[in-house]
Each structure stands twice: as C-alpha cells, then as structure tokens.
Amino acid sequence: MKANGNNANIVIIDDEADLCELLEYNLSKAGFNVTTFLDTKRVEQFLEEESCDILIVDRNLGGIEGSKFVSSLRAKGYNEPVIFLTAKNSSKEKLEGFESGGDDYITKPFELDELIARITALLKRYKKESQIYKFKEITLNLTTQEVKINKTSLELTKLEFALLLEFVKNKNILLSRDELLGNVWQNDMANEKTVNIAIKRLRAKLGDAGEYIKSVRGEGYKLC
C-alpha cells in the first residue's frame, strides 16, 4: 500500500466497528486523517465544526439509511465529496446512491488499494472543480468568492473575505493582530486598530454567526 501523505481529512460512517478500525488503520497509514462514526447521530455537528475532505458512508445504517442521510446533507448545503461503501450492489441501488448525492459508489467486499485510489482520484477532481471551506453554517467558495450563511449569500469586500477565510482556515486557533496583519493585510499602512475595525464590520455582516469570532483580551482573536 503506497502512502500518499496528502493529510486529507476523511470521515467514515459504518456500523461495523471492526471495519471502521480496519479502515482507520489502513487509511491513516496511507497518509489520511481519519475519524469514524458507528451511526449518524453526531456526524452533522462534527461536519459543522471540523474540516472534512471526503465522507465515506455505508448505506446499511441503524436509524437512517445512508443514502437518505447524504440526501439530507446535500439539502442543507453540504458540498464535500461522498463515497458510498456498501453491500447494496444492484444497479438500482447504485443509481439511488448517485441520485442522493454520492460522487462514487464502491461495493463490499472491496480492495483497500482500490478504495485508496478512488479516494485520491476524487480528491484531485474535487480540488480542480472548487475550493470550499466550511465552519458551522458558514461556507466560503474560493472559486466564486462567495460566502453563504446556510443558504443565504453575503456581500463581503475582498478584504473581509480574506479575513474570514483566514479565520476559517485556522478555526479554534488564536490569531494575534500581528499575524492577521501579516497574513491578510500585508500592508505597512495597516495597524492593530485597522484589524479591530475590520473585524467589527465583519461580525456585523455575519449576523448571529459573527459571535463565533471571539476576542481574547490582549492577545487577538479566535474563530470557535
């Protein structure tokens, strides 16, 4: 098995604990960051708060059928690629998977090398098509320079977009004003007051979601 070292974040939902453990071990060995779930109960909250580059979903899940879960995610604006990994292998079932929002469909039993190859190919294709960053209900599309809160588009200036992107890329990490000045402004005329004013305006435009940008007294700001 060839390691690719791309550090992509993969989320797996499968009710077979042994399979989750096997996939986590082998995909981690191949260079991926892997998080597994045995059901869908905590997945949506995780996807709102953490980065996920590919979601791998079994269709035979307790509580909700896998394709229905993916369909509900798509309806809520979740755009990251999805691979179904399932024992459901009829042509009709495969079609259902793609119609629900799946990007690829692999049937069990499967070869690990093929799964890794499919993941790598899908990541490459997706990266070319668009670059999307998410934090909770906030979505930034680098390709279109569009920001959405849930499904509502916001009008941000280029500076505000760059500032929000810096926060989303570094979610849960404290950023000093000097770091924000260096990474976002790159302008000798800007200063700490400039940062404070820009963040105040950005918070206002984000509405309730602006509360995610926390001020840490004397240190800087954190998106959390």
C-alpha positions as YAML, in Angstrom:
chain: A
units: angstrom
residues:
- id: 1
  name: MET
  ca: [0.00, 0.00, 0.00]
- id: 2
  name: LYS
  ca: [1.59, 3.27, -1.08]
- id: 3
  name: ALA
  ca: [1.31, 6.20, 1.29]
- id: 4
  name: ASN
  ca: [0.32, 9.45, -0.38]
- id: 5
  name: GLY
  ca: [0.89, 11.80, 2.57]
- id: 6
  name: ASN
  ca: [-1.77, 14.25, 1.49]
- id: 7
  name: ASN
  ca: [-3.21, 14.67, 5.02]
- id: 8
  name: ALA
  ca: [-6.76, 14.91, 3.70]
- id: 9
  name: ASN
  ca: [-9.46, 14.56, 6.37]
- id: 10
  name: ILE
  ca: [-11.73, 11.56, 5.91]
- id: 11
  name: VAL
  ca: [-14.91, 10.84, 7.87]
- id: 12
  name: ILE
  ca: [-16.26, 7.27, 7.82]
- id: 13
  name: ILE
  ca: [-19.77, 6.23, 8.89]
- id: 14
  name: ASP
  ca: [-20.22, 2.46, 9.17]
- id: 15
  name: ASP
  ca: [-21.96, 0.42, 11.87]
- id: 16
  name: GLU
  ca: [-19.34, -2.36, 11.69]
- id: 17
  name: ALA
  ca: [-16.82, -1.46, 14.38]
- id: 18
  name: ASP
  ca: [-14.21, -3.92, 13.08]
- id: 19
  name: LEU
  ca: [-14.39, -2.44, 9.59]
- id: 20
  name: CYS
  ca: [-14.09, 1.10, 10.95]
- id: 21
  name: GLU
  ca: [-10.99, 0.08, 12.87]
- id: 22
  name: LEU
  ca: [-9.51, -1.60, 9.78]
- id: 23
  name: LEU
  ca: [-10.19, 1.42, 7.58]
- id: 24
  name: GLU
  ca: [-8.88, 3.87, 10.14]
- id: 25
  name: TYR
  ca: [-5.64, 1.92, 10.49]
- id: 26
  name: ASN
  ca: [-5.00, 1.48, 6.75]
- id: 27
  name: LEU
  ca: [-6.11, 4.93, 5.61]
- id: 28
  name: SER
  ca: [-4.06, 6.56, 8.37]
- id: 29
  name: LYS
  ca: [-1.10, 4.51, 7.22]
- id: 30
  name: ALA
  ca: [-1.70, 5.83, 3.70]
- id: 31
  name: GLY
  ca: [-1.43, 9.42, 4.92]
- id: 32
  name: PHE
  ca: [-5.03, 10.40, 5.65]
- id: 33
  name: ASN
  ca: [-6.52, 11.84, 8.84]
- id: 34
  name: VAL
  ca: [-9.44, 9.57, 9.71]
- id: 35
  name: THR
  ca: [-12.46, 9.97, 12.01]
- id: 36
  name: THR
  ca: [-15.01, 7.16, 12.31]
- id: 37
  name: PHE
  ca: [-18.63, 7.02, 13.46]
- id: 38
  name: LEU
  ca: [-20.84, 3.97, 14.01]
- id: 39
  name: ASP
  ca: [-24.03, 5.96, 13.31]
- id: 40
  name: THR
  ca: [-25.08, 9.41, 12.08]
- id: 41
  name: LYS
  ca: [-26.10, 10.92, 15.43]
- id: 42
  name: ARG
  ca: [-23.07, 13.19, 15.92]
- id: 43
  name: VAL
  ca: [-21.91, 13.48, 12.32]
- id: 44
  name: GLU
  ca: [-23.69, 16.68, 11.32]
- id: 45
  name: GLN
  ca: [-22.35, 18.58, 14.33]
- id: 46
  name: PHE
  ca: [-18.86, 17.26, 13.58]
- id: 47
  name: LEU
  ca: [-19.09, 18.40, 9.93]
- id: 48
  name: GLU
  ca: [-20.19, 21.87, 11.06]
- id: 49
  name: GLU
  ca: [-17.21, 22.27, 13.36]
- id: 50
  name: GLU
  ca: [-14.39, 20.28, 11.76]
- id: 51
  name: SER
  ca: [-12.82, 20.01, 8.32]
- id: 52
  name: CYS
  ca: [-13.79, 17.04, 6.14]
- id: 53
  name: ASP
  ca: [-12.45, 16.44, 2.63]
- id: 54
  name: ILE
  ca: [-14.28, 13.17, 1.92]
- id: 55
  name: LEU
  ca: [-17.20, 11.43, 3.60]
- id: 56
  name: ILE
  ca: [-17.38, 7.61, 3.28]
- id: 57
  name: VAL
  ca: [-20.85, 6.28, 4.07]
- id: 58
  name: ASP
  ca: [-22.33, 2.80, 4.44]
- id: 59
  name: ARG
  ca: [-25.96, 2.57, 3.33]
- id: 60
  name: ASN
  ca: [-26.96, -0.10, 5.86]
- id: 61
  name: LEU
  ca: [-27.00, 2.09, 8.95]
- id: 62
  name: GLY
  ca: [-29.20, 1.98, 12.00]
- id: 63
  name: GLY
  ca: [-31.66, 4.83, 12.36]
- id: 64
  name: ILE
  ca: [-31.43, 6.31, 8.87]
- id: 65
  name: GLU
  ca: [-30.48, 4.71, 5.56]
- id: 66
  name: GLY
  ca: [-27.14, 6.04, 4.30]
- id: 67
  name: SER
  ca: [-28.37, 7.50, 1.02]
- id: 68
  name: LYS
  ca: [-31.19, 9.34, 2.82]
- id: 69
  name: PHE
  ca: [-28.65, 10.79, 5.24]
- id: 70
  name: VAL
  ca: [-26.48, 12.03, 2.37]
- id: 71
  name: SER
  ca: [-29.53, 13.46, 0.61]
- id: 72
  name: SER
  ca: [-30.41, 15.42, 3.79]
- id: 73
  name: LEU
  ca: [-26.83, 16.75, 3.98]
- id: 74
  name: ARG
  ca: [-26.97, 17.91, 0.36]
- id: 75
  name: ALA
  ca: [-30.28, 19.66, 1.02]
- id: 76
  name: LYS
  ca: [-28.60, 21.59, 3.84]
- id: 77
  name: GLY
  ca: [-25.76, 22.74, 1.58]
- id: 78
  name: TYR
  ca: [-23.07, 20.16, 2.35]
- id: 79
  name: ASN
  ca: [-20.89, 20.09, -0.78]
- id: 80
  name: GLU
  ca: [-17.90, 17.90, 0.06]
- id: 81
  name: PRO
  ca: [-17.47, 14.65, -1.91]
- id: 82
  name: VAL
  ca: [-19.17, 11.46, -0.74]
- id: 83
  name: ILE
  ca: [-18.25, 7.83, -1.40]
- id: 84
  name: PHE
  ca: [-20.75, 5.10, -0.63]
- id: 85
  name: LEU
  ca: [-19.08, 1.94, 0.68]
- id: 86
  name: THR
  ca: [-21.83, -0.64, 0.96]
- id: 87
  name: ALA
  ca: [-23.07, -4.17, 0.38]
- id: 88
  name: LYS
  ca: [-26.00, -2.82, -1.65]
- id: 89
  name: ASN
  ca: [-24.80, -3.70, -5.14]
- id: 90
  name: SER
  ca: [-27.73, -3.80, -7.56]
- id: 91
  name: SER
  ca: [-27.88, -1.34, -10.46]
- id: 92
  name: LYS
  ca: [-30.98, 0.26, -8.93]
- id: 93
  name: GLU
  ca: [-29.26, 0.69, -5.58]
- id: 94
  name: LYS
  ca: [-26.17, 2.23, -7.20]
- id: 95
  name: LEU
  ca: [-28.39, 4.67, -9.08]
- id: 96
  name: GLU
  ca: [-30.12, 5.59, -5.81]
- id: 97
  name: GLY
  ca: [-26.72, 6.33, -4.30]
- id: 98
  name: PHE
  ca: [-25.69, 8.70, -7.08]
- id: 99
  name: GLU
  ca: [-29.12, 10.36, -7.17]
- id: 100
  name: SER
  ca: [-28.92, 11.06, -3.43]
- id: 101
  name: GLY
  ca: [-25.67, 12.99, -3.91]
- id: 102
  name: GLY
  ca: [-22.93, 10.36, -3.92]
- id: 103
  name: ASP
  ca: [-19.84, 11.04, -6.02]
- id: 104
  name: ASP
  ca: [-18.62, 7.43, -6.11]
- id: 105
  name: TYR
  ca: [-20.02, 4.02, -5.19]
- id: 106
  name: ILE
  ca: [-17.94, 1.05, -4.01]
- id: 107
  name: THR
  ca: [-19.50, -2.29, -3.13]
- id: 108
  name: LYS
  ca: [-18.42, -4.70, -0.40]
- id: 109
  name: PRO
  ca: [-16.28, -6.77, -0.38]
- id: 110
  name: PHE
  ca: [-13.67, -4.34, -1.70]
- id: 111
  name: GLU
  ca: [-9.91, -4.00, -2.10]
- id: 112
  name: LEU
  ca: [-8.19, -1.43, 0.12]
- id: 113
  name: ASP
  ca: [-5.85, -0.35, -2.68]
- id: 114
  name: GLU
  ca: [-8.84, 0.37, -4.92]
- id: 115
  name: LEU
  ca: [-10.56, 2.37, -2.18]
- id: 116
  name: ILE
  ca: [-7.42, 4.48, -1.66]
- id: 117
  name: ALA
  ca: [-7.09, 5.01, -5.42]
- id: 118
  name: ARG
  ca: [-10.73, 6.11, -5.66]
- id: 119
  name: ILE
  ca: [-10.32, 8.48, -2.71]
- id: 120
  name: THR
  ca: [-7.19, 10.02, -4.23]
- id: 121
  name: ALA
  ca: [-8.81, 10.44, -7.66]
- id: 122
  name: LEU
  ca: [-11.91, 12.05, -6.17]
- id: 123
  name: LEU
  ca: [-9.85, 14.45, -4.08]
- id: 124
  name: LYS
  ca: [-7.89, 15.54, -7.15]
- id: 125
  name: ARG
  ca: [-11.04, 16.03, -9.19]
- id: 126
  name: TYR
  ca: [-12.78, 17.93, -6.44]
- id: 127
  name: LYS
  ca: [-9.79, 20.20, -5.85]
- id: 128
  name: LYS
  ca: [-9.82, 21.20, -9.51]
- id: 129
  name: GLU
  ca: [-13.57, 21.87, -9.52]
- id: 130
  name: SER
  ca: [-13.79, 24.09, -6.45]
- id: 131
  name: GLN
  ca: [-12.17, 25.04, -3.21]
- id: 132
  name: ILE
  ca: [-14.70, 25.22, -0.41]
- id: 133
  name: TYR
  ca: [-14.14, 25.96, 3.27]
- id: 134
  name: LYS
  ca: [-16.81, 25.49, 5.94]
- id: 135
  name: PHE
  ca: [-17.28, 26.39, 9.57]
- id: 136
  name: LYS
  ca: [-20.63, 25.54, 11.10]
- id: 137
  name: GLU
  ca: [-23.21, 27.34, 8.90]
- id: 138
  name: ILE
  ca: [-20.58, 29.48, 7.15]
- id: 139
  name: THR
  ca: [-19.40, 28.39, 3.68]
- id: 140
  name: LEU
  ca: [-16.68, 30.10, 1.62]
- id: 141
  name: ASN
  ca: [-16.15, 29.22, -2.04]
- id: 142
  name: LEU
  ca: [-12.72, 30.32, -3.26]
- id: 143
  name: THR
  ca: [-13.63, 29.65, -6.88]
- id: 144
  name: THR
  ca: [-16.64, 32.00, -6.91]
- id: 145
  name: GLN
  ca: [-15.50, 34.22, -3.98]
- id: 146
  name: GLU
  ca: [-18.94, 33.63, -2.47]
- id: 147
  name: VAL
  ca: [-19.83, 33.47, 1.21]
- id: 148
  name: LYS
  ca: [-23.03, 31.90, 2.50]
- id: 149
  name: ILE
  ca: [-24.65, 31.61, 5.91]
- id: 150
  name: ASN
  ca: [-26.67, 28.44, 5.48]
- id: 151
  name: LYS
  ca: [-28.14, 29.19, 2.02]
- id: 152
  name: THR
  ca: [-28.09, 32.99, 2.24]
- id: 153
  name: SER
  ca: [-25.35, 34.79, 0.29]
- id: 154
  name: LEU
  ca: [-23.43, 37.64, 1.91]
- id: 155
  name: GLU
  ca: [-21.79, 40.62, 0.26]
- id: 156
  name: LEU
  ca: [-18.26, 40.96, 1.63]
- id: 157
  name: THR
  ca: [-15.41, 43.12, 0.41]
- id: 158
  name: LYS
  ca: [-12.25, 41.36, -0.81]
- id: 159
  name: LEU
  ca: [-10.56, 42.23, 2.48]
- id: 160
  name: GLU
  ca: [-13.46, 40.89, 4.55]
- id: 161
  name: PHE
  ca: [-13.49, 37.68, 2.51]
- id: 162
  name: ALA
  ca: [-9.74, 37.24, 3.05]
- id: 163
  name: LEU
  ca: [-10.12, 37.94, 6.77]
- id: 164
  name: LEU
  ca: [-12.95, 35.42, 7.19]
- id: 165
  name: LEU
  ca: [-11.01, 32.86, 5.16]
- id: 166
  name: GLU
  ca: [-8.01, 33.30, 7.46]
- id: 167
  name: PHE
  ca: [-10.21, 32.59, 10.47]
- id: 168
  name: VAL
  ca: [-11.88, 29.55, 8.89]
- id: 169
  name: LYS
  ca: [-8.54, 28.09, 7.82]
- id: 170
  name: ASN
  ca: [-7.32, 28.49, 11.40]
- id: 171
  name: LYS
  ca: [-10.51, 27.69, 13.31]
- id: 172
  name: ASN
  ca: [-10.07, 27.14, 17.05]
- id: 173
  name: ILE
  ca: [-6.58, 28.72, 16.83]
- id: 174
  name: LEU
  ca: [-5.76, 32.04, 18.49]
- id: 175
  name: LEU
  ca: [-4.55, 34.59, 15.92]
- id: 176
  name: SER
  ca: [-2.74, 37.69, 17.13]
- id: 177
  name: ARG
  ca: [-3.36, 41.04, 15.47]
- id: 178
  name: ASP
  ca: [0.19, 40.95, 14.12]
- id: 179
  name: GLU
  ca: [-0.49, 37.56, 12.49]
- id: 180
  name: LEU
  ca: [-3.70, 38.87, 10.92]
- id: 181
  name: LEU
  ca: [-1.89, 41.98, 9.67]
- id: 182
  name: GLY
  ca: [0.85, 39.88, 8.10]
- id: 183
  name: ASN
  ca: [-1.42, 37.24, 6.55]
- id: 184
  name: VAL
  ca: [-4.41, 39.34, 5.46]
- id: 185
  name: TRP
  ca: [-3.35, 42.96, 5.01]
- id: 186
  name: GLN
  ca: [0.33, 42.71, 4.04]
- id: 187
  name: ASN
  ca: [0.24, 46.49, 4.10]
- id: 188
  name: ASP
  ca: [2.61, 48.77, 6.03]
- id: 189
  name: MET
  ca: [-0.17, 51.35, 6.47]
- id: 190
  name: ALA
  ca: [-2.41, 48.93, 8.41]
- id: 191
  name: ASN
  ca: [-2.24, 48.66, 12.19]
- id: 192
  name: GLU
  ca: [-3.96, 46.98, 15.12]
- id: 193
  name: LYS
  ca: [-6.80, 49.50, 15.03]
- id: 194
  name: THR
  ca: [-7.35, 48.58, 11.38]
- id: 195
  name: VAL
  ca: [-7.77, 44.92, 12.41]
- id: 196
  name: ASN
  ca: [-10.24, 45.77, 15.17]
- id: 197
  name: ILE
  ca: [-12.40, 47.89, 12.87]
- id: 198
  name: ALA
  ca: [-12.40, 45.28, 10.09]
- id: 199
  name: ILE
  ca: [-13.39, 42.50, 12.49]
- id: 200
  name: LYS
  ca: [-16.20, 44.64, 13.92]
- id: 201
  name: ARG
  ca: [-17.58, 45.18, 10.41]
- id: 202
  name: LEU
  ca: [-17.19, 41.51, 9.52]
- id: 203
  name: ARG
  ca: [-19.02, 40.42, 12.66]
- id: 204
  name: ALA
  ca: [-21.88, 42.76, 11.81]
- id: 205
  name: LYS
  ca: [-22.21, 41.35, 8.29]
- id: 206
  name: LEU
  ca: [-22.15, 37.77, 9.60]
- id: 207
  name: GLY
  ca: [-25.09, 38.48, 11.91]
- id: 208
  name: ASP
  ca: [-25.53, 35.82, 14.60]
- id: 209
  name: ALA
  ca: [-22.58, 33.88, 13.12]
- id: 210
  name: GLY
  ca: [-20.36, 36.86, 13.97]
- id: 211
  name: GLU
  ca: [-20.39, 35.63, 17.57]
- id: 212
  name: TYR
  ca: [-18.07, 32.79, 16.51]
- id: 213
  name: ILE
  ca: [-15.23, 35.34, 16.23]
- id: 214
  name: LYS
  ca: [-14.12, 35.66, 19.84]
- id: 215
  name: SER
  ca: [-11.92, 38.43, 21.18]
- id: 216
  name: VAL
  ca: [-9.17, 37.22, 23.54]
- id: 217
  name: ARG
  ca: [-8.20, 40.17, 25.68]
- id: 218
  name: GLY
  ca: [-4.68, 41.41, 24.99]
- id: 219
  name: GLU
  ca: [-3.90, 38.51, 22.64]
- id: 220
  name: GLY
  ca: [-6.03, 38.55, 19.50]
- id: 221
  name: TYR
  ca: [-8.99, 36.71, 18.01]
- id: 222
  name: LYS
  ca: [-10.20, 33.15, 17.62]
- id: 223
  name: LEU
  ca: [-12.94, 31.55, 15.49]
- id: 224
  name: CYS
  ca: [-14.60, 28.92, 17.65]
...
